[in-house]
Amino acid sequence: GLNLQNTLWASTVLTMGTATVLVTYTGADTKSQLNMRDPRTKAGKIDEEISIMSIFLFFVLMALSVILVVMNGFHDDWYIVLMRFILLLSYIIPISLRVNLDLAKAYYSWLIANDDKIPETVARNLFLIHI
């Protein structure tokens, strides 16, 4: 007869033999579906602040470029002038800062992994260091 010992729960892997099963209900209201959610991303405070600053500086860059095009006057090739101003003012967004922070995190992780005072330490990702 059927009892609790004959039950195969969700995500069960059958290693030997065969099984004839009857699925009683599947859908969004099952326990396994209710427990599933998108993984949250983990980011340090500095990463969040740099992202916010970069977005703000991008809008400043675009606004300044449009203002300079308006001051220059709209001609037949105004979009080329806009691209020129965007390229000229692109130093406003410090992309190198993000690269330097990532390189520093990689170096610090390497230092932690190779420290003699804490043997057998493994740095599994670069985001251990939050400055």
Distance bins in CASP14 RR format, pairs under 12 A and 6 or more apart:
PFRMAT RR
TARGET T0000
AUTHOR 0000-0000-0000
RMODE 2
METHOD distances of the structure
MODEL  1
1 7 0 0 0 0 0 1 0 0 0 0 0
2 8 0 0 0 0 0 1 0 0 0 0 0
2 20 0 0 0 0 0 1 0 0 0 0 0
2 21 0 0 0 0 0 1 0 0 0 0 0
2 22 0 0 0 0 1 0 0 0 0 0 0
2 24 0 0 0 0 0 1 0 0 0 0 0
6 12 0 0 0 0 0 1 0 0 0 0 0
6 19 0 0 0 0 1 0 0 0 0 0 0
6 20 0 0 0 0 0 1 0 0 0 0 0
6 21 0 0 0 0 1 0 0 0 0 0 0
6 22 0 0 0 0 0 1 0 0 0 0 0
7 19 0 0 0 0 0 1 0 0 0 0 0
7 21 0 0 0 0 1 0 0 0 0 0 0
7 22 0 0 0 0 0 1 0 0 0 0 0
7 24 0 0 0 0 0 1 0 0 0 0 0
8 14 1 0 0 1 0 0 0 0 0 0 0
8 18 0 0 0 0 0 1 0 0 0 0 0
8 19 1 0 0 1 0 0 0 0 0 0 0
8 20 0 0 0 0 0 1 0 0 0 0 0
8 21 1 0 0 1 0 0 0 0 0 0 0
8 22 0 0 0 0 0 1 0 0 0 0 0
8 23 0 0 0 0 1 0 0 0 0 0 0
8 24 0 0 0 0 0 1 0 0 0 0 0
9 21 0 0 0 0 0 1 0 0 0 0 0
9 30 0 0 0 0 0 1 0 0 0 0 0
9 31 0 0 0 0 1 0 0 0 0 0 0
9 32 0 0 0 0 1 0 0 0 0 0 0
10 21 0 0 0 0 0 1 0 0 0 0 0
10 23 0 0 0 0 0 1 0 0 0 0 0
10 24 0 0 0 0 0 1 0 0 0 0 0
10 25 0 0 0 0 0 1 0 0 0 0 0
10 26 0 0 0 0 1 0 0 0 0 0 0
10 27 0 0 0 0 0 1 0 0 0 0 0
10 30 1 0 0 1 0 0 0 0 0 0 0
10 31 1 0 0 1 0 0 0 0 0 0 0
10 32 1 0 1 0 0 0 0 0 0 0 0
10 33 0 0 0 0 1 0 0 0 0 0 0
10 34 0 0 0 0 0 1 0 0 0 0 0
10 35 0 0 0 0 1 0 0 0 0 0 0
10 36 0 0 0 0 0 1 0 0 0 0 0
11 30 0 0 0 0 0 1 0 0 0 0 0
11 31 0 0 0 0 0 1 0 0 0 0 0
11 32 1 0 0 1 0 0 0 0 0 0 0
11 33 0 0 0 0 0 1 0 0 0 0 0
11 35 0 0 0 0 0 1 0 0 0 0 0
11 36 0 0 0 0 0 1 0 0 0 0 0
12 19 0 0 0 0 1 0 0 0 0 0 0
12 21 0 0 0 0 1 0 0 0 0 0 0
12 32 0 0 0 0 0 1 0 0 0 0 0
13 19 0 0 0 0 0 1 0 0 0 0 0
14 20 0 0 0 0 0 1 0 0 0 0 0
14 21 0 0 0 0 1 0 0 0 0 0 0
23 30 0 0 0 0 0 1 0 0 0 0 0
24 30 0 0 0 0 1 0 0 0 0 0 0
25 31 0 0 0 0 0 1 0 0 0 0 0
25 32 0 0 0 0 0 1 0 0 0 0 0
25 33 0 0 0 0 0 1 0 0 0 0 0
26 32 0 0 0 0 1 0 0 0 0 0 0
26 33 0 0 0 0 1 0 0 0 0 0 0
27 33 1 0 1 0 0 0 0 0 0 0 0
27 34 0 0 0 0 1 0 0 0 0 0 0
27 36 0 0 0 0 0 1 0 0 0 0 0
28 34 1 0 0 1 0 0 0 0 0 0 0
28 35 0 0 0 0 0 1 0 0 0 0 0
28 36 0 0 0 0 1 0 0 0 0 0 0
29 35 0 0 0 0 0 1 0 0 0 0 0
30 36 0 0 0 0 1 0 0 0 0 0 0
41 47 0 0 0 0 1 0 0 0 0 0 0
41 48 0 0 0 0 0 1 0 0 0 0 0
41 51 0 0 0 0 0 1 0 0 0 0 0
41 127 0 0 0 0 0 1 0 0 0 0 0
42 48 0 0 0 0 0 1 0 0 0 0 0
42 125 0 0 0 0 1 0 0 0 0 0 0
42 126 0 0 0 0 0 1 0 0 0 0 0
42 127 1 0 0 1 0 0 0 0 0 0 0
42 128 0 0 0 0 0 1 0 0 0 0 0
42 130 0 0 0 0 1 0 0 0 0 0 0
43 49 0 0 0 0 0 1 0 0 0 0 0
43 50 0 0 0 0 1 0 0 0 0 0 0
43 51 1 0 0 1 0 0 0 0 0 0 0
43 52 0 0 0 0 0 1 0 0 0 0 0
43 101 0 0 0 0 0 1 0 0 0 0 0
43 105 0 0 0 0 0 1 0 0 0 0 0
43 126 0 0 0 0 0 1 0 0 0 0 0
43 127 1 0 0 1 0 0 0 0 0 0 0
43 130 0 0 0 0 1 0 0 0 0 0 0
44 50 0 0 0 0 1 0 0 0 0 0 0
44 51 0 0 0 0 0 1 0 0 0 0 0
44 101 0 0 0 0 0 1 0 0 0 0 0
44 105 0 0 0 0 0 1 0 0 0 0 0
44 126 0 0 0 0 0 1 0 0 0 0 0
44 127 1 0 0 1 0 0 0 0 0 0 0
44 128 0 0 0 0 0 1 0 0 0 0 0
44 129 0 0 0 0 1 0 0 0 0 0 0
44 130 1 0 1 0 0 0 0 0 0 0 0
44 131 0 0 0 0 1 0 0 0 0 0 0
45 51 0 0 0 0 0 1 0 0 0 0 0
45 52 0 0 0 0 0 1 0 0 0 0 0
45 101 0 0 0 0 0 1 0 0 0 0 0
45 127 0 0 0 0 0 1 0 0 0 0 0
45 130 1 0 0 1 0 0 0 0 0 0 0
45 131 0 0 0 0 1 0 0 0 0 0 0
46 52 0 0 0 0 0 1 0 0 0 0 0
46 53 0 0 0 0 0 1 0 0 0 0 0
46 97 0 0 0 0 1 0 0 0 0 0 0
46 98 0 0 0 0 1 0 0 0 0 0 0
46 100 0 0 0 0 0 1 0 0 0 0 0
46 101 1 0 0 1 0 0 0 0 0 0 0
46 102 0 0 0 0 0 1 0 0 0 0 0
46 104 0 0 0 0 0 1 0 0 0 0 0
46 105 0 0 0 0 1 0 0 0 0 0 0
46 127 0 0 0 0 0 1 0 0 0 0 0
46 129 0 0 0 0 1 0 0 0 0 0 0
46 130 1 0 0 1 0 0 0 0 0 0 0
46 131 1 0 1 0 0 0 0 0 0 0 0
47 53 0 0 0 0 0 1 0 0 0 0 0
47 54 0 0 0 0 0 1 0 0 0 0 0
47 97 0 0 0 0 0 1 0 0 0 0 0
47 98 0 0 0 0 1 0 0 0 0 0 0
47 101 1 0 0 1 0 0 0 0 0 0 0
47 102 0 0 0 0 1 0 0 0 0 0 0
47 105 0 0 0 0 1 0 0 0 0 0 0
47 126 0 0 0 0 0 1 0 0 0 0 0
47 127 0 0 0 0 1 0 0 0 0 0 0
47 129 0 0 0 0 0 1 0 0 0 0 0
47 130 0 0 0 0 1 0 0 0 0 0 0
47 131 0 0 0 0 0 1 0 0 0 0 0
48 54 0 0 0 0 0 1 0 0 0 0 0
48 55 0 0 0 0 0 1 0 0 0 0 0
48 130 0 0 0 0 0 1 0 0 0 0 0
49 55 0 0 0 0 0 1 0 0 0 0 0
49 56 0 0 0 0 0 1 0 0 0 0 0
49 97 0 0 0 0 0 1 0 0 0 0 0
49 98 0 0 0 0 0 1 0 0 0 0 0
49 101 0 0 0 0 0 1 0 0 0 0 0
49 130 0 0 0 0 0 1 0 0 0 0 0
49 131 0 0 0 0 0 1 0 0 0 0 0
50 56 0 0 0 0 0 1 0 0 0 0 0
50 57 0 0 0 0 0 1 0 0 0 0 0
50 93 0 0 0 0 0 1 0 0 0 0 0
50 94 0 0 0 0 1 0 0 0 0 0 0
50 95 0 0 0 0 0 1 0 0 0 0 0
50 96 0 0 0 0 0 1 0 0 0 0 0
50 97 1 0 0 1 0 0 0 0 0 0 0
50 98 1 0 1 0 0 0 0 0 0 0 0
50 99 0 0 0 0 0 1 0 0 0 0 0
50 100 0 0 0 0 0 1 0 0 0 0 0
50 101 1 0 0 1 0 0 0 0 0 0 0
50 102 0 0 0 0 0 1 0 0 0 0 0
50 131 0 0 0 0 0 1 0 0 0 0 0
51 57 0 0 0 0 0 1 0 0 0 0 0
51 58 0 0 0 0 0 1 0 0 0 0 0
51 93 0 0 0 0 0 1 0 0 0 0 0
51 97 0 0 0 0 0 1 0 0 0 0 0
51 98 0 0 0 0 1 0 0 0 0 0 0
51 101 0 0 0 0 0 1 0 0 0 0 0
52 58 0 0 0 0 0 1 0 0 0 0 0
52 59 0 0 0 0 0 1 0 0 0 0 0
53 59 0 0 0 0 0 1 0 0 0 0 0
53 60 0 0 0 0 0 1 0 0 0 0 0
53 92 0 0 0 0 0 1 0 0 0 0 0
53 93 0 0 0 0 1 0 0 0 0 0 0
53 94 0 0 0 0 1 0 0 0 0 0 0
53 95 0 0 0 0 0 1 0 0 0 0 0
53 97 0 0 0 0 1 0 0 0 0 0 0
53 98 0 0 0 0 0 1 0 0 0 0 0
54 60 0 0 0 0 0 1 0 0 0 0 0
54 61 0 0 0 0 0 1 0 0 0 0 0
54 92 0 0 0 0 1 0 0 0 0 0 0
54 93 1 0 1 0 0 0 0 0 0 0 0
54 94 1 0 0 1 0 0 0 0 0 0 0
54 95 0 0 0 0 1 0 0 0 0 0 0
54 96 0 0 0 0 0 1 0 0 0 0 0
54 97 0 0 0 0 1 0 0 0 0 0 0
54 98 1 0 0 1 0 0 0 0 0 0 0
55 61 0 0 0 0 0 1 0 0 0 0 0
55 62 0 0 0 0 0 1 0 0 0 0 0
55 93 0 0 0 0 1 0 0 0 0 0 0
56 62 0 0 0 0 0 1 0 0 0 0 0
56 63 0 0 0 0 0 1 0 0 0 0 0
56 92 0 0 0 0 0 1 0 0 0 0 0
56 93 0 0 0 0 1 0 0 0 0 0 0
56 94 0 0 0 0 0 1 0 0 0 0 0
57 63 0 0 0 0 0 1 0 0 0 0 0
57 64 0 0 0 0 0 1 0 0 0 0 0
57 89 0 0 0 0 1 0 0 0 0 0 0
57 90 0 0 0 0 0 1 0 0 0 0 0
57 91 0 0 0 0 0 1 0 0 0 0 0
57 92 1 0 1 0 0 0 0 0 0 0 0
57 93 1 0 1 0 0 0 0 0 0 0 0
57 94 1 0 0 1 0 0 0 0 0 0 0
57 95 0 0 0 0 0 1 0 0 0 0 0
57 97 0 0 0 0 0 1 0 0 0 0 0
58 64 0 0 0 0 0 1 0 0 0 0 0
58 65 0 0 0 0 0 1 0 0 0 0 0
58 86 0 0 0 0 0 1 0 0 0 0 0
58 89 0 0 0 0 0 1 0 0 0 0 0
58 90 0 0 0 0 1 0 0 0 0 0 0
58 92 0 0 0 0 1 0 0 0 0 0 0
58 93 1 0 0 1 0 0 0 0 0 0 0
58 94 0 0 0 0 0 1 0 0 0 0 0
58 95 0 0 0 0 0 1 0 0 0 0 0
59 65 0 0 0 0 0 1 0 0 0 0 0
59 66 0 0 0 0 0 1 0 0 0 0 0
59 92 0 0 0 0 0 1 0 0 0 0 0
59 93 0 0 0 0 0 1 0 0 0 0 0
60 66 0 0 0 0 0 1 0 0 0 0 0
60 67 0 0 0 0 0 1 0 0 0 0 0
60 86 0 0 0 0 0 1 0 0 0 0 0
60 89 0 0 0 0 1 0 0 0 0 0 0
60 90 0 0 0 0 0 1 0 0 0 0 0
60 92 1 0 0 1 0 0 0 0 0 0 0
60 93 0 0 0 0 1 0 0 0 0 0 0
61 67 0 0 0 0 0 1 0 0 0 0 0
61 68 0 0 0 0 0 1 0 0 0 0 0
61 82 0 0 0 0 0 1 0 0 0 0 0
61 85 0 0 0 0 1 0 0 0 0 0 0
61 86 1 0 0 1 0 0 0 0 0 0 0
61 87 0 0 0 0 0 1 0 0 0 0 0
61 88 0 0 0 0 1 0 0 0 0 0 0
61 89 1 0 1 0 0 0 0 0 0 0 0
61 90 1 0 0 1 0 0 0 0 0 0 0
61 91 0 0 0 0 1 0 0 0 0 0 0
61 92 1 0 1 0 0 0 0 0 0 0 0
61 93 1 0 0 1 0 0 0 0 0 0 0
61 94 0 0 0 0 0 1 0 0 0 0 0
62 68 0 0 0 0 0 1 0 0 0 0 0
62 69 0 0 0 0 0 1 0 0 0 0 0
62 82 0 0 0 0 1 0 0 0 0 0 0
62 83 0 0 0 0 0 1 0 0 0 0 0
62 85 0 0 0 0 1 0 0 0 0 0 0
62 86 1 0 0 1 0 0 0 0 0 0 0
62 89 0 0 0 0 1 0 0 0 0 0 0
62 90 0 0 0 0 0 1 0 0 0 0 0
62 92 0 0 0 0 0 1 0 0 0 0 0
62 93 0 0 0 0 0 1 0 0 0 0 0
63 69 0 0 0 0 0 1 0 0 0 0 0
63 70 0 0 0 0 0 1 0 0 0 0 0
63 82 0 0 0 0 0 1 0 0 0 0 0
63 85 0 0 0 0 0 1 0 0 0 0 0
63 86 0 0 0 0 0 1 0 0 0 0 0
63 89 0 0 0 0 0 1 0 0 0 0 0
63 92 0 0 0 0 0 1 0 0 0 0 0
64 70 0 0 0 0 0 1 0 0 0 0 0
64 71 0 0 0 0 0 1 0 0 0 0 0
64 82 0 0 0 0 0 1 0 0 0 0 0
64 85 1 0 0 1 0 0 0 0 0 0 0
64 86 0 0 0 0 1 0 0 0 0 0 0
64 88 0 0 0 0 1 0 0 0 0 0 0
64 89 1 0 1 0 0 0 0 0 0 0 0
64 90 0 0 0 0 0 1 0 0 0 0 0
64 91 0 0 0 0 0 1 0 0 0 0 0
64 92 1 0 0 1 0 0 0 0 0 0 0
64 93 0 0 0 0 0 1 0 0 0 0 0
65 71 0 0 0 0 0 1 0 0 0 0 0
65 72 0 0 0 0 0 1 0 0 0 0 0
65 78 0 0 0 0 0 1 0 0 0 0 0
65 79 0 0 0 0 0 1 0 0 0 0 0
65 81 0 0 0 0 1 0 0 0 0 0 0
65 82 1 0 1 0 0 0 0 0 0 0 0
65 83 0 0 0 0 1 0 0 0 0 0 0
65 84 0 0 0 0 1 0 0 0 0 0 0
65 85 1 0 1 0 0 0 0 0 0 0 0
65 86 1 0 1 0 0 0 0 0 0 0 0
65 87 0 0 0 0 1 0 0 0 0 0 0
65 88 0 0 0 0 1 0 0 0 0 0 0
65 89 1 0 0 1 0 0 0 0 0 0 0
65 90 0 0 0 0 1 0 0 0 0 0 0
65 92 0 0 0 0 0 1 0 0 0 0 0
66 72 0 0 0 0 0 1 0 0 0 0 0
66 73 0 0 0 0 0 1 0 0 0 0 0
66 74 0 0 0 0 0 1 0 0 0 0 0
66 78 0 0 0 0 0 1 0 0 0 0 0
66 79 0 0 0 0 0 1 0 0 0 0 0
66 81 0 0 0 0 0 1 0 0 0 0 0
66 82 1 0 0 1 0 0 0 0 0 0 0
66 83 0 0 0 0 0 1 0 0 0 0 0
66 85 0 0 0 0 1 0 0 0 0 0 0
66 86 0 0 0 0 1 0 0 0 0 0 0
66 89 0 0 0 0 0 1 0 0 0 0 0
67 73 0 0 0 0 0 1 0 0 0 0 0
67 82 0 0 0 0 0 1 0 0 0 0 0
67 85 0 0 0 0 1 0 0 0 0 0 0
67 89 0 0 0 0 0 1 0 0 0 0 0
68 74 0 0 0 0 0 1 0 0 0 0 0
68 78 0 0 0 0 0 1 0 0 0 0 0
68 81 0 0 0 0 1 0 0 0 0 0 0
68 82 0 0 0 0 1 0 0 0 0 0 0
68 83 0 0 0 0 0 1 0 0 0 0 0
68 84 0 0 0 0 1 0 0 0 0 0 0
68 85 1 0 1 0 0 0 0 0 0 0 0
68 86 0 0 0 0 1 0 0 0 0 0 0
68 88 0 0 0 0 1 0 0 0 0 0 0
68 89 0 0 0 0 1 0 0 0 0 0 0
69 75 0 0 0 0 1 0 0 0 0 0 0
69 77 0 0 0 0 0 1 0 0 0 0 0
69 78 1 0 1 0 0 0 0 0 0 0 0
69 79 0 0 0 0 1 0 0 0 0 0 0
69 80 0 0 0 0 1 0 0 0 0 0 0
69 81 1 0 1 0 0 0 0 0 0 0 0
69 82 1 0 1 0 0 0 0 0 0 0 0
69 83 0 0 0 0 1 0 0 0 0 0 0
69 84 0 0 0 0 1 0 0 0 0 0 0
69 85 1 0 0 1 0 0 0 0 0 0 0
69 86 0 0 0 0 1 0 0 0 0 0 0
69 88 0 0 0 0 0 1 0 0 0 0 0
69 89 0 0 0 0 0 1 0 0 0 0 0
70 78 0 0 0 0 1 0 0 0 0 0 0
70 81 0 0 0 0 0 1 0 0 0 0 0
70 82 0 0 0 0 1 0 0 0 0 0 0
70 85 0 0 0 0 0 1 0 0 0 0 0
71 78 0 0 0 0 0 1 0 0 0 0 0
71 81 0 0 0 0 0 1 0 0 0 0 0
71 85 0 0 0 0 0 1 0 0 0 0 0
72 78 1 0 0 1 0 0 0 0 0 0 0
72 80 0 0 0 0 0 1 0 0 0 0 0
72 81 1 0 1 0 0 0 0 0 0 0 0
72 82 0 0 0 0 1 0 0 0 0 0 0
72 84 0 0 0 0 1 0 0 0 0 0 0
72 85 0 0 0 0 1 0 0 0 0 0 0
73 81 0 0 0 0 1 0 0 0 0 0 0
73 82 0 0 0 0 0 1 0 0 0 0 0
74 80 0 0 0 0 0 1 0 0 0 0 0
74 81 0 0 0 0 1 0 0 0 0 0 0
74 82 0 0 0 0 0 1 0 0 0 0 0
75 81 1 0 0 1 0 0 0 0 0 0 0
75 82 0 0 0 0 0 1 0 0 0 0 0
77 83 0 0 0 0 1 0 0 0 0 0 0
77 84 0 0 0 0 1 0 0 0 0 0 0
78 84 0 0 0 0 0 1 0 0 0 0 0
78 85 0 0 0 0 0 1 0 0 0 0 0
79 85 0 0 0 0 0 1 0 0 0 0 0
79 86 0 0 0 0 0 1 0 0 0 0 0
80 86 0 0 0 0 0 1 0 0 0 0 0
80 87 0 0 0 0 0 1 0 0 0 0 0
81 87 0 0 0 0 0 1 0 0 0 0 0
81 88 0 0 0 0 0 1 0 0 0 0 0
82 88 0 0 0 0 0 1 0 0 0 0 0
82 89 0 0 0 0 0 1 0 0 0 0 0
83 89 0 0 0 0 0 1 0 0 0 0 0
83 90 0 0 0 0 0 1 0 0 0 0 0
84 90 0 0 0 0 0 1 0 0 0 0 0
85 92 0 0 0 0 0 1 0 0 0 0 0
86 92 0 0 0 0 0 1 0 0 0 0 0
86 93 0 0 0 0 0 1 0 0 0 0 0
87 93 0 0 0 0 0 1 0 0 0 0 0
90 96 0 0 0 0 0 1 0 0 0 0 0
91 97 0 0 0 0 0 1 0 0 0 0 0
94 100 0 0 0 0 1 0 0 0 0 0 0
94 101 0 0 0 0 0 1 0 0 0 0 0
95 101 0 0 0 0 0 1 0 0 0 0 0
95 102 0 0 0 0 0 1 0 0 0 0 0
96 102 0 0 0 0 0 1 0 0 0 0 0
96 103 0 0 0 0 0 1 0 0 0 0 0
97 103 0 0 0 0 0 1 0 0 0 0 0
97 104 0 0 0 0 0 1 0 0 0 0 0
98 104 0 0 0 0 0 1 0 0 0 0 0
98 105 0 0 0 0 0 1 0 0 0 0 0
99 105 0 0 0 0 0 1 0 0 0 0 0
99 106 0 0 0 0 0 1 0 0 0 0 0
100 106 0 0 0 0 0 1 0 0 0 0 0
100 107 0 0 0 0 0 1 0 0 0 0 0
100 131 0 0 0 0 0 1 0 0 0 0 0
101 107 0 0 0 0 0 1 0 0 0 0 0
101 108 0 0 0 0 0 1 0 0 0 0 0
101 126 0 0 0 0 1 0 0 0 0 0 0
101 127 0 0 0 0 0 1 0 0 0 0 0
101 129 0 0 0 0 1 0 0 0 0 0 0
101 130 0 0 0 0 0 1 0 0 0 0 0
101 131 1 0 0 1 0 0 0 0 0 0 0
102 108 0 0 0 0 0 1 0 0 0 0 0
102 109 0 0 0 0 0 1 0 0 0 0 0
102 125 0 0 0 0 0 1 0 0 0 0 0
102 126 1 0 0 1 0 0 0 0 0 0 0
102 127 0 0 0 0 1 0 0 0 0 0 0
102 129 0 0 0 0 0 1 0 0 0 0 0
102 131 0 0 0 0 0 1 0 0 0 0 0
103 109 0 0 0 0 0 1 0 0 0 0 0
103 110 0 0 0 0 0 1 0 0 0 0 0
103 126 0 0 0 0 1 0 0 0 0 0 0
103 129 0 0 0 0 0 1 0 0 0 0 0
104 110 0 0 0 0 0 1 0 0 0 0 0
104 111 0 0 0 0 0 1 0 0 0 0 0
104 126 0 0 0 0 1 0 0 0 0 0 0
104 127 0 0 0 0 0 1 0 0 0 0 0
104 128 0 0 0 0 0 1 0 0 0 0 0
104 129 1 0 0 1 0 0 0 0 0 0 0
104 130 0 0 0 0 0 1 0 0 0 0 0
104 131 1 0 0 1 0 0 0 0 0 0 0
105 111 0 0 0 0 0 1 0 0 0 0 0
105 112 0 0 0 0 0 1 0 0 0 0 0
105 123 0 0 0 0 1 0 0 0 0 0 0
105 125 0 0 0 0 1 0 0 0 0 0 0
105 126 1 0 1 0 0 0 0 0 0 0 0
105 127 1 0 0 1 0 0 0 0 0 0 0
105 128 1 0 0 1 0 0 0 0 0 0 0
105 129 1 0 1 0 0 0 0 0 0 0 0
105 130 0 0 0 0 1 0 0 0 0 0 0
105 131 0 0 0 0 1 0 0 0 0 0 0
106 112 0 0 0 0 0 1 0 0 0 0 0
106 113 0 0 0 0 0 1 0 0 0 0 0
106 123 0 0 0 0 1 0 0 0 0 0 0
106 125 0 0 0 0 0 1 0 0 0 0 0
106 126 1 0 1 0 0 0 0 0 0 0 0
106 127 0 0 0 0 0 1 0 0 0 0 0
106 128 0 0 0 0 0 1 0 0 0 0 0
106 129 0 0 0 0 1 0 0 0 0 0 0
107 113 0 0 0 0 0 1 0 0 0 0 0
107 114 0 0 0 0 0 1 0 0 0 0 0
107 123 0 0 0 0 0 1 0 0 0 0 0
107 126 0 0 0 0 1 0 0 0 0 0 0
107 128 0 0 0 0 0 1 0 0 0 0 0
107 129 0 0 0 0 1 0 0 0 0 0 0
108 114 0 0 0 0 0 1 0 0 0 0 0
108 115 0 0 0 0 0 1 0 0 0 0 0
108 123 0 0 0 0 1 0 0 0 0 0 0
108 125 0 0 0 0 0 1 0 0 0 0 0
108 126 0 0 0 0 1 0 0 0 0 0 0
108 127 0 0 0 0 0 1 0 0 0 0 0
108 128 1 0 0 1 0 0 0 0 0 0 0
108 129 1 0 1 0 0 0 0 0 0 0 0
108 130 0 0 0 0 0 1 0 0 0 0 0
108 131 0 0 0 0 1 0 0 0 0 0 0
109 115 0 0 0 0 0 1 0 0 0 0 0
109 121 0 0 0 0 1 0 0 0 0 0 0
109 122 0 0 0 0 1 0 0 0 0 0 0
109 123 1 1 0 0 0 0 0 0 0 0 0
109 124 0 0 0 0 1 0 0 0 0 0 0
109 125 1 0 0 1 0 0 0 0 0 0 0
109 126 1 0 1 0 0 0 0 0 0 0 0
109 127 0 0 0 0 1 0 0 0 0 0 0
109 128 1 0 1 0 0 0 0 0 0 0 0
109 129 1 0 0 1 0 0 0 0 0 0 0
109 130 0 0 0 0 0 1 0 0 0 0 0
110 121 0 0 0 0 0 1 0 0 0 0 0
110 122 0 0 0 0 0 1 0 0 0 0 0
110 123 1 0 0 1 0 0 0 0 0 0 0
110 126 0 0 0 0 1 0 0 0 0 0 0
110 128 0 0 0 0 0 1 0 0 0 0 0
110 129 0 0 0 0 0 1 0 0 0 0 0
111 117 0 0 0 0 0 1 0 0 0 0 0
111 118 0 0 0 0 0 1 0 0 0 0 0
111 121 0 0 0 0 0 1 0 0 0 0 0
111 123 0 0 0 0 1 0 0 0 0 0 0
111 128 0 0 0 0 0 1 0 0 0 0 0
111 129 0 0 0 0 1 0 0 0 0 0 0
112 118 1 0 0 1 0 0 0 0 0 0 0
112 119 0 0 0 0 0 1 0 0 0 0 0
112 120 0 0 0 0 0 1 0 0 0 0 0
112 121 1 0 1 0 0 0 0 0 0 0 0
112 122 0 0 0 0 1 0 0 0 0 0 0
112 123 1 0 1 0 0 0 0 0 0 0 0
112 124 0 0 0 0 0 1 0 0 0 0 0
112 125 0 0 0 0 0 1 0 0 0 0 0
112 126 0 0 0 0 0 1 0 0 0 0 0
112 128 1 0 0 1 0 0 0 0 0 0 0
112 129 0 0 0 0 1 0 0 0 0 0 0
113 119 0 0 0 0 0 1 0 0 0 0 0
113 120 0 0 0 0 1 0 0 0 0 0 0
113 121 1 0 1 0 0 0 0 0 0 0 0
113 122 1 0 0 1 0 0 0 0 0 0 0
113 123 1 0 1 0 0 0 0 0 0 0 0
113 124 0 0 0 0 1 0 0 0 0 0 0
113 125 0 0 0 0 0 1 0 0 0 0 0
113 126 0 0 0 0 0 1 0 0 0 0 0
113 128 0 0 0 0 1 0 0 0 0 0 0
113 129 0 0 0 0 0 1 0 0 0 0 0
114 120 0 0 0 0 0 1 0 0 0 0 0
114 121 0 0 0 0 1 0 0 0 0 0 0
114 122 0 0 0 0 0 1 0 0 0 0 0
114 123 0 0 0 0 1 0 0 0 0 0 0
115 121 1 0 0 1 0 0 0 0 0 0 0
115 122 0 0 0 0 0 1 0 0 0 0 0
115 123 0 0 0 0 0 1 0 0 0 0 0
121 128 0 0 0 0 0 1 0 0 0 0 0
122 128 0 0 0 0 0 1 0 0 0 0 0
123 129 0 0 0 0 1 0 0 0 0 0 0
END
